Amino acid sequence: MELTENTIYRHEEFGDVLVLGVHHVFERYDSDSRDGDLRSRVVRYTAKWDDYGPMPSSVRTTPVDEFRTGVGDAVRTWDRVEREMNGET
């Protein structure tokens, strides 16, 4: 199963979770050659969010393979609300 950023999935332990991203963790990485020794892949997710984003300190990381064992199908795409502050977005 391919996990997609900004997508809400049903998780058997946490209920609905928002996947924030899937990240590669390297032992060593050379930015010039764009090559490195991959250590693992982790998924960033939260079970607590609102229209603006995840609640403070609610973001978790778990190895992708471990996360996939408890996750089901995608429920829907999460559309973040952009808030305007002092005339800027």
Secondary structure as UniProt FT lines:
FT   TURN            5..6
FT   STRAND          7..11
FT   TURN            12..14
FT   STRAND          15..30
FT   TURN            31..34
FT   STRAND          35..46
FT   TURN            56..57
FT   STRAND          60..63
FT   HELIX           64..68
FT   TURN            69..70
FT   STRAND          71..77
FT   TURN            86..87
//
